[in-house]
Structure formats: structure tokens, C-alpha cells
């Protein structure tokens, strides 16, 4: 049987049938066509699917069979995923079928990436103090330390899997991506399982993540005051003090420090966070410094420094407080008075200054150490450029001399070699310093978006610096938000501020 594809305007055909539906007719006679069953096979551009369009057989004509359709599939190169049952059903039903899926390839499946599964709070315990109904903050039910036991499973790697190749309906294999591997973050006091997929604690201690590695740090616990009975404490892990830190004594820790009592003229230094359940009576000498955050009930006549936040429950009085991010003073008083408070991002409190016009300085929007570092890098860059210009000048003089006399004397030739080496080193130094300067400028630009939020009153005598803008208050301000606006400081009602 000879098959012939015919392009048919279906809308015209339907209109014609509707107009002539009162009398029986044979389609071949009416359209003057010599047709058997008409069909076509369509293959998509990705070679993943083939579709069959088939028209019912005309009365008196031989029906299309499976061999006819398979023959066309083979002519189109389709050899994989053919559903013969679906084709035979379509033929048997003798109905109009449009784009019937009759062959399907297999898409490639990428492998799963390796997964690191933690069996502890990898982001640290939630140490945000809970505010009580009386306005105070509950510091007593907070712990910074995650204690683990020797042999405890801490981390596991779920290995990556290989991808499953796909295949087109023409039988061609489609490559698949394998999952990406991951490194098990094993640090100090962790041991690997034999299959190198699990990490266990090799001692009892506090689990932390530092430098992207999991380590277990032992905890040093003092059940009394830090005084003459204990001496100064310097420990590689975390320290828990059940009493107070007395005048003149210090505690240093590579991890976190938790103090159940207060700091009374003593000093605390931590590479992690510092949590003081009572407060700091500095006696004009105490230093409390943390690479992380500092939490305490009150601060008076002390020097507080934190790489991240400083959160105080009641008041900061006549102290120097430096925070890389935010200083927050809450509770009923929420008071900041006297001294200097510097925050990289924001200062939030209830009352600022006093009705005695106590001089109080607040600086936000730029870390002091960042400002100093930027100034130092700029100075080094100027110095490096000056030396570079002198070196280039010296090389040019020796080059001109060589053109005049031919070969340079040995000492001049040695000097030229040294100058060329120095030029190369100075170029590298200038490139490095310029990169550092650029990164510092990006950080400074981000940090200049600082603000001060006061939910009570700003008293007279308060001096505020935000970024590069300065303002001294000679009148009281109530419930306001302060921000930098150009070279000035804008003051807006706190009720107008949203989302802070």
C-alpha cells in the first residue's frame, strides 16, 4: 500500500462536514482523495520523545498496521522506548489521535552531592536572652556551652552518588553529572571511623566550629571566686566560673567564658563569647574583651570590647564600650550615661545621658579599628608609591648611562639588578595594598549605614557621631531614630521607623 501525507486544514474540513452532514458521504469521493489511513511521527528536538498523529481509516480502505508505523519510526532513527501496546490500541480504536506519545527516552539524573550531617547544634545554642514580664531579661537559663561525651558521634558524611546516564529515543547515551564530594570537617579531639565517614569526640568537652572545623574543647570549671585561692586562669578551652572575678585577677580562654557572679575589678579575655550573669564593677580598671559577644546585667567604670554584640540588661555607666556590631541596653532603665560607646552598626537603648547633662559620647556606623587600619594602609600605599618612583628613576639613570658607555661597571650592574628586583617587589606590594584598600573601602561603605534608636529620652550633653557626621545635643529628644544623612544627622520619630 502506498502512503501519502496530505496537509489538511482541519477548520475548513470541519466546516465542510457540518454543511454536508445531512447526507451520507465517502470522504474520498467528496474530497477527491485517494487515501488510506494517514499518520505521521514527530520527534522532539532533544530526541527524548516521539509523538504519533493518526487519522481513522476511510471506509473500504485498508487500515494502517503496526509495521507501517514501526517502519516510519525506524526511518526516523527511533529505536528506544517505543510503546508498541499504545500504538496497537490507537490503531484498533480507529479514532483521530493527535500527538500521542509513543516513544520516550530517559533523561540523565545528576548524582547527589555529599552531605555533612551534624549531631549537635552546629550554629551554636540560642543565647538570645528572653525578656520577662517585669521588663528584665532572664540570663539565668542561658548556657553558651555544648557539652559532649567521649566517643559521642558528632558529624557524618553522606557520600556523593554517581549520576545515572540518560538515553535518547535514537539509542544514544546522554552523560550525567556525578555528585560533588565534601570534606569532613575534622578538627581537634575528633577521631575518624574506619570508613572515614564519621567523626567522634575523643574526649569530654565543649564542641565548637572554628576555622570551618569541628573541635572538642575541654571545659575548665571553677567552683569558687577567682582570687588568691585560684590565681589567674589561662585555659585553651572554655571556662565556667561559679563565683566572682576579684580585683586584680584575670581569666583568659580560647573558647567561651561563663561567670555566674560578677567581675569586680578583674579582667576577662575570651576568643569566643563572655557571659556574666550579674555585671561588671570595673573600679576604673576592669577590661572585658571577647572576639564574639559580651552579655551582662550592668557595666560601670569598665572597658568592654566585643567583636560582635554587647548586650546589657540594665545600664552602661561611665564606661568605654566598643562593639563590632550592636550595643543593646534593655531592661527598665536601659541607660547609657557617661563615657564612650562605639558600635559598628547600631546602638539601641531606652535613655541616653542624664538630666545633669553628663557628657556622653556615642559613635556608630564605623568600627574604630577599621578606620585605623584603613588609614595605615593608605599611608603604606603612599610610601610604596614614593619608593617605586625613586626606583624607576634610578633604573632609568643607569639605563641611560649604559647607552652612553656601553657596558656598566660591575658595581653599577649589580645595583641595576637590585633595582629591577626592588621594582618588581614594589609592584607586587602596591597591588596587594590596593586590593586591601579596596576591600576596606567596601567594608566601610557597608558599615556607614549605622543608626541609633532611643525609646526614651536623649538628654542634653550627649554627643553623637554616625559615620562621618557629628551632632551635640543641647535640647532633649524623645523616642527618636538617628541616622546619617550626608554630612548631617537626621532625627526622626521612632514611630515612623519600621523593621528595625
C-alpha positions in Angstrom: 0.0 0.0 0.0 1.3 3.4 -0.9 1.0 6.0 1.8 0.8 9.7 1.0 1.0 12.5 3.6 -1.6 15.2 3.0 -1.7 18.7 4.7 -5.3 19.2 5.8 -6.9 22.4 7.1 -8.9 20.9 10.0 -11.1 24.0 10.4 -12.1 24.0 6.7 -12.7 20.2 6.9 -14.9 20.5 9.9 -17.0 23.3 8.4 -17.4 21.3 5.2 -18.6 18.2 7.2 -21.0 20.3 9.2 -22.5 21.7 6.0 -22.9 18.3 4.4 -23.8 16.2 7.4 -27.4 15.6 6.4 -26.5 13.0 3.7 -24.0 10.1 4.0 -20.8 10.6 2.0 -17.5 8.9 1.4 -14.6 11.2 2.3 -12.5 10.1 -0.7 -15.3 10.9 -3.1 -16.2 14.2 -1.6 -12.6 15.5 -1.4 -11.4 13.5 -4.5 -8.6 12.0 -2.4 -7.0 8.5 -2.8 -6.1 7.8 0.8 -5.6 5.0 3.2 -5.1 5.8 6.9 -2.9 8.9 7.2 -0.3 9.1 10.0 2.8 10.9 10.9 5.6 10.6 13.6 7.1 13.7 15.2 10.4 13.6 17.1 11.2 16.5 19.5 14.5 18.4 19.2 16.1 16.8 22.3 15.4 13.3 20.8 13.6 12.3 24.1 10.1 11.9 22.8 8.2 10.7 19.7 4.6 11.5 19.0 2.1 9.8 16.7 -0.7 11.6 14.8 -3.1 9.2 13.1 -6.4 9.6 11.2 -9.0 6.9 11.1 -9.2 4.6 8.1 -11.7 5.5 5.4 -14.5 3.1 4.6 -13.3 0.5 2.2 -9.6 1.2 2.7 -7.0 -0.9 4.4 -6.1 0.2 7.9 -2.6 1.2 8.8 -0.9 -1.5 10.8 1.9 -1.7 13.4 4.5 -2.5 10.8 3.7 0.7 8.9 4.3 2.9 12.0 7.3 1.0 13.2 8.8 1.3 9.7 8.4 5.1 9.9 9.9 5.1 13.4 13.0 3.2 12.2 13.3 5.6 9.2 13.4 8.5 11.8 16.0 6.6 13.8 13.7 5.8 16.7 14.8 2.5 18.3 14.5 3.0 22.1 11.5 3.3 24.4 8.8 2.5 21.8 5.4 1.6 23.3 4.0 -0.9 20.9 1.0 -1.6 23.0 -0.1 2.1 22.9 0.3 2.1 19.1 -1.8 -1.0 18.7 -4.6 0.4 20.9 -4.6 3.6 18.8 -4.9 1.6 15.6 -7.6 -0.7 17.0 -9.7 2.3 18.2 -9.8 3.7 14.7 -10.1 7.3 16.0 -8.4 10.6 15.4 -5.3 10.8 17.5 -3.1 13.8 17.7 0.5 13.8 19.2 0.1 10.5 21.1 3.4 9.9 23.0 4.6 6.5 21.6 8.3 6.6 22.4 10.1 8.1 25.4 13.8 8.4 26.2 15.4 8.6 29.6 16.7 11.9 30.9 20.1 11.8 32.7 19.9 12.1 36.5 22.7 14.0 38.3 24.1 12.4 41.3 23.5 13.7 44.8 26.2 15.9 46.4 27.9 14.7 49.5 26.1 15.9 52.6 27.6 16.8 56.0 25.2 15.8 58.9 25.8 17.3 62.3 24.7 15.7 65.6 24.9 18.9 67.6 23.8 22.5 67.2 26.4 23.5 64.6 25.3 27.1 64.7 25.6 27.3 68.5 23.0 27.3 71.2 20.4 30.1 71.1 21.7 32.6 73.6 19.3 35.4 73.0 18.1 36.5 76.4 14.3 36.1 77.0 12.5 39.2 78.2 10.4 38.7 81.3 7.0 40.3 82.1 8.7 42.8 84.5 10.9 44.1 81.7 14.1 42.4 82.9 15.9 39.7 80.9 16.3 36.1 82.0 20.1 35.5 82.0 19.9 32.5 84.3 18.6 29.9 81.9 21.2 30.6 79.2 24.2 28.4 78.6 26.9 29.0 76.0 28.4 25.6 76.3 27.5 22.4 74.4 29.0 19.5 76.4 29.7 16.3 74.6 31.0 12.9 75.9 34.0 10.9 74.8 33.0 8.6 71.9 29.9 10.7 71.0 29.1 10.9 67.3 29.4 14.5 66.2 29.4 14.5 62.4 28.8 12.2 59.5 29.4 12.5 55.7 26.7 11.1 53.5 28.8 10.2 50.4 28.1 11.7 47.0 26.4 9.4 44.4 27.2 8.9 40.7 24.8 10.2 38.1 22.6 8.0 36.0 23.2 8.4 32.3 20.2 9.1 30.1 19.4 7.7 26.6 17.7 9.2 23.6 15.0 7.5 21.6 17.6 7.0 18.9 19.6 4.9 21.4 22.4 7.4 22.1 23.6 7.7 25.7 23.4 11.1 27.5 26.1 11.7 30.1 25.1 12.6 33.6 26.9 14.7 36.3 28.2 12.9 39.4 27.5 14.5 42.8 30.2 16.7 44.3 32.3 15.4 47.2 32.7 17.3 50.5 35.4 17.3 53.2 34.6 16.0 56.6 35.4 19.0 58.9 37.5 17.1 61.5 39.4 19.4 64.0 40.9 18.9 67.4 39.9 16.0 69.6 37.9 14.2 67.0 38.6 10.8 65.6 37.5 9.3 62.3 35.7 6.0 61.8 37.4 3.3 59.7 35.4 4.2 56.6 36.4 7.9 57.1 32.7 8.9 57.1 32.1 9.6 60.8 33.8 11.8 63.4 33.6 11.0 67.1 34.7 13.1 70.2 38.0 11.7 71.6 37.4 13.5 75.0 34.7 15.1 77.0 34.3 18.9 76.4 32.6 21.7 74.6 32.0 21.2 70.8 32.6 24.2 68.6 33.1 25.0 65.0 36.2 27.2 64.3 38.0 27.7 61.0 35.3 25.5 59.4 36.4 22.5 61.5 34.7 20.8 64.4 36.7 20.6 67.6 36.0 19.5 71.1 37.5 21.8 73.7 37.8 20.7 77.3 35.9 22.9 79.9 37.6 24.3 82.9 35.3 24.8 85.9 36.0 26.9 89.0 33.5 26.3 91.8 34.6 29.5 93.7 35.7 33.0 93.2 38.8 33.7 91.1 41.1 35.2 93.7 44.2 34.3 95.7 42.9 30.7 96.1 43.0 30.1 92.4 45.3 32.7 90.9 44.9 33.9 87.3 43.4 31.4 84.8 44.6 30.9 81.3 42.9 28.0 79.5 42.8 26.6 76.0 39.1 25.8 76.1 36.0 27.1 77.8 35.9 28.4 81.3 33.0 28.4 83.8 33.3 30.5 87.0 30.8 29.7 89.7 31.7 32.8 91.7 33.2 36.2 91.0 36.4 37.5 89.5 38.0 39.6 92.1 40.1 42.8 91.9 43.4 42.3 90.0 42.8 38.7 88.8 42.2 37.7 85.2 40.6 34.9 83.2 41.8 34.1 79.7 40.2 31.4 77.5 40.5 30.2 73.9 36.8 29.4 74.0 33.8 31.0 75.9 33.7 32.3 79.5 30.6 32.0 81.6 30.6 33.8 85.0 27.8 33.1 87.5 28.8 36.1 89.6 30.3 39.5 88.7 33.6 41.0 87.6 34.8 43.2 90.5 37.9 45.0 89.2 39.2 41.9 87.4 39.7 41.1 83.8 38.3 38.6 81.3 39.6 37.8 77.8 38.0 35.2 75.5 38.3 34.1 71.9 34.6 33.2 72.0 31.7 34.8 73.9 31.6 36.2 77.5 28.5 35.8 79.6 28.4 37.5 83.0 25.1 36.7 84.9 25.5 39.7 87.3 27.6 42.6 86.0 30.9 44.4 85.8 32.0 46.7 88.6 35.2 47.9 86.9 36.6 50.2 89.6 38.0 52.1 86.6 40.4 49.2 85.8 38.4 46.2 84.5 38.8 45.0 80.9 36.4 42.6 79.4 37.3 41.6 75.8 35.6 39.0 73.6 36.1 38.1 69.9 32.4 37.1 69.9 29.7 38.8 72.0 29.5 40.1 75.6 26.4 39.6 77.7 26.0 41.0 81.2 23.5 42.7 83.6 25.2 46.0 84.0 28.5 47.8 83.4 30.1 50.6 85.4 33.5 52.2 85.2 34.9 49.4 82.9 36.3 48.9 79.5 34.2 46.4 77.3 35.2 45.3 73.9 33.4 42.8 71.6 34.0 41.7 68.0 30.2 41.2 67.7 27.4 42.4 70.0 27.4 43.9 73.5 24.0 43.1 75.3 23.4 44.7 78.7 20.3 44.2 80.8 20.2 47.4 82.8 22.8 50.1 82.4 26.1 51.2 81.0 27.6 53.9 83.2 30.9 55.9 82.8 32.5 53.1 80.7 34.2 52.6 77.4 32.3 50.1 75.3 33.4 49.0 71.8 31.2 46.7 69.7 31.9 45.4 66.2 28.2 45.2 65.6 25.4 46.3 68.0 25.3 47.7 71.6 21.9 47.0 73.1 20.9 48.1 76.6 17.5 47.0 77.8 15.5 46.4 81.0 13.6 49.1 82.9 16.4 51.6 82.9 18.0 50.9 79.5 20.5 53.6 80.4 23.7 54.7 78.7 25.4 57.6 80.6 28.9 58.9 80.6 32.0 57.5 78.8 32.1 56.4 75.2 30.1 53.8 73.4 31.2 52.8 69.9 29.3 50.3 67.7 30.0 49.2 64.1 26.3 49.0 63.3 23.9 50.3 65.9 23.2 51.4 69.5 19.8 50.7 70.9 18.8 51.8 74.4 16.0 53.5 76.4 17.7 56.5 77.9 20.9 58.3 76.9 22.8 60.8 79.1 21.3 62.3 82.3 19.4 65.4 83.5 22.7 66.7 84.8 24.0 67.0 81.2 26.7 64.3 81.9 29.0 64.3 78.8 28.3 61.1 76.9 29.7 60.2 73.5 28.1 57.7 71.1 29.7 56.6 67.9 28.2 54.2 65.4 28.5 53.3 61.7 32.2 52.6 61.6 34.5 50.3 63.6 37.3 52.3 65.2 39.9 49.6 64.3 38.7 49.6 60.7 39.2 53.3 60.5 42.8 53.0 61.9 43.5 50.0 59.6 42.3 52.0 56.5 44.5 55.0 57.5 47.5 52.7 57.9 47.0 51.0 54.6 46.7 54.4 52.8 49.9 55.5 54.4 51.7 52.3 53.4 50.4 52.8 49.8 51.7 56.4 49.6 55.1 55.3 50.9 55.3 52.3 48.5 54.4 54.5 45.5 57.1 57.0 46.5 59.8 54.2 46.7 58.6 52.9 43.4 59.0 56.3 41.7 62.5 56.6 43.1 63.4 53.0 42.0 62.1 53.7 38.4 64.1 56.9 38.3 67.3 55.0 39.4 66.7 52.3 36.7 66.3 55.0 34.1 69.5 56.8 35.1 71.5 53.5 34.9 69.9 52.6 31.6 70.8 56.0 30.1 74.4 55.5 31.4 74.6 52.1 29.8 73.6 53.5 26.4 76.3 56.1 26.6 79.3 54.0 27.8 78.3 50.5 26.7 78.8 48.0 29.4 78.2 49.2 33.0 80.9 48.8 35.7 80.4 45.7 37.9 79.1 47.7 40.9 76.6 49.7 38.7 75.5 46.5 37.0 74.8 44.9 40.4 72.9 48.0 41.5 70.8 47.8 38.4 69.9 44.2 39.1 68.9 45.0 42.6 66.8 48.0 41.5 65.0 45.8 38.9 64.2 43.2 41.7 63.1 46.0 44.0 60.8 47.4 41.2 59.1 44.0 40.9 58.7 43.7 44.6 57.2 47.2 44.9 54.8 46.5 42.1 53.6 43.4 43.9 53.4 45.3 47.2 51.3 48.1 45.6 49.0 45.6 44.0 48.4 43.8 47.4 47.9 47.1 49.3 45.5 48.4 46.6 43.5 45.2 47.0 43.4 45.5 50.8 42.4 49.2 50.5 39.5 48.3 48.1 38.2 45.6 50.5 38.4 48.0 53.4 36.5 50.7 51.5 33.8 48.1 50.7 33.5 47.3 54.4 33.5 50.9 55.4 30.7 51.6 52.9 28.6 48.8 54.4 29.2 49.9 58.0 28.4 53.6 57.4 24.7 52.7 57.4 24.5 52.8 61.2 21.8 54.1 63.4 20.9 54.9 67.0 17.5 54.1 68.4 16.3 55.6 71.7 12.9 54.6 73.0 13.0 57.0 76.0 15.0 60.3 76.1 18.3 61.7 74.8 19.4 64.2 77.4 21.5 67.4 77.0 25.2 66.8 76.9 25.1 63.8 74.6 27.5 63.9 71.6 26.6 61.6 68.6 28.8 60.5 65.7 27.3 58.4 62.9 29.8 57.6 60.1 31.3 60.9 59.4 28.5 63.1 60.7 28.5 64.7 64.2 25.9 66.3 66.5 25.9 67.6 70.0 22.5 67.7 71.8 21.6 70.9 73.7 17.9 70.0 73.9 16.2 66.8 75.0 14.8 64.5 72.3 12.2 61.8 73.0 11.7 58.5 71.2 13.8 59.1 68.2 15.9 57.3 65.5 19.1 58.9 64.4 20.8 58.2 61.1 23.5 59.7 58.9 22.2 61.9 56.0 25.1 63.2 54.0 27.3 65.2 56.4 24.4 65.7 58.9 22.4 63.5 61.3 18.7 63.1 60.7 16.3 62.8 63.6 13.0 61.1 63.1 10.2 60.0 65.4 10.7 56.4 66.5 7.1 55.6 65.5 7.9 56.4 61.8 10.7 53.8 61.7 9.7 50.3 60.6 11.5 47.0 60.6 14.5 47.9 62.9 
